[in-house]
Amino acid sequence: MRTDLVSEPGDANRPNEDFAGVGLPASGQGGCVIVLDGVTPPKGETGCLHSVPWFTTRLGGALTELTVSSRDLTLPEILARAIGRTAGAHAQTCELSHPRTPQATVALARWSAEAVEYLVLSDSALLLQGADGTVTPVLDDRLDRLPRSALATEAQVDATLRNKEGGFFTAAADPSVAARAVAGTVPRREVRALAALTDGAARWTEKFHEGDWRALFEMVAKDGARSLVDRVRELETADREERAFLRRSKTHDDATVVYVEL
């Protein structure tokens, strides 16, 4: 098995809000990948005493432990338990019903000798490479399908779309959102390798349109995860002034890539 992991903050003066982990059970029969992208809140009240990195660290730790040790649970069940466990860690001190309580997007994969399970919630991405080289993206595109007018202001998004029916969902404090994730299972023999990315790394395809998902996957497989992050940084810097691609997005975002050959 080969693994390659890079996680880099968008701003060296701010903590990285992403989380990445690879778990390899002692049995040698499988493993897991967990990638979280913490949602940076706008300035103002969040109802919580804790930072986004605090949240992603705890949610990521719970997901790693449960995904490796609880083989009897499905990935949606594991995500629900991890969200509940994390919420319990600060329910007595924080207003978890606040729309900006700490939250994250999720890309999660687990494999055994027989199957590869996957789960994606919100705009992180999971790419599965088949035995024939075909790359299949697993995406939760609900946010992309919303009209731009619905995303005009943060207040409008929080009031009508964030973790609401007809909008989009993130892992925050409500375990029931796990049932909203894009999840499934494919035979192990049909997956040769996989990659999980936060949207800061997926910009190469999604914002800058430098190549499709297969081209992105092949770059990571051949040149390494670092090459993708470095290329994204170059594109972001070049677009700083005209913002032809980034538009309202921050110039540099936290970027995480995990690549695994099964």
Steps between C-alpha positions, in 0.01 A plus 500: 500500500618852415367813668574868438358782713543878481306759700593867479331808648389773265657761727814429699377739769178305561456141615415234245130414541526176299546154652646196325564148621580152372422195711649156442356228727747250641326218314648633177170435321388856449520861602334839484549859387340798673511858366314791659486860386409732784254771400646844569222713655451866412595755764247511781328274748511121458346394829810294579803548722710275278686548174445318174833310541380386844190359335669332202764343727237340720267396220793363300632309798160345570458404134844338489439291811148394402579428135790272590348324800127480422487281192138411578385860446437663163679825418182710547454336842863575584466863395183537708673358808809717448288815467306406813819431694651832394184692579495344846848637566374861497122482539518637855698810404385590148185580302509209258180607325672814368527476116872579522590254774832338388449268205682320221465326167584128494664253261530151645601164356551156655612181333522132587603196300152497344375856463573873491247717683476874440326806642509867400316786669514848346779620271801282574567241228584130485646350181500125433729355234376179345706202388483635142624846601159665490461767770157538658437811713275465804354846558225663704400774255203650685686825565600531132140452388372797700441824304764766560226739608421274795860538622504880486568555871625289791186588697277377218693174472483438874129578519380298203761251374765390750404159638144547378275305266546627146845638585820321591634310800822493702617304804423733790308399814206302360575129448202462266684678216705183453200352322526782244850402391580347161598146599540158345711187455692350207690169476865529606615341173352799312713762680874527442563831678314795649553865586318727744522878465368811668365763265816706547692231310215416262517858369737373228198336336199676646607867480799523270388229254856382439380146437225254585493271803695229319776746410515620861517144629775404256706804605479400865578136424801586284645815658364486854247689708745788551507568126124561495507739797798689354326538165183627668704760690656621174159535338357682801785749503468565127126566541543730801433825315247420228318229702372354176473157661490561875246784493377543859697204633802555726829511307656205683297230672616215723587214263513131590563197279516136605594235242490125565585205277309199630 
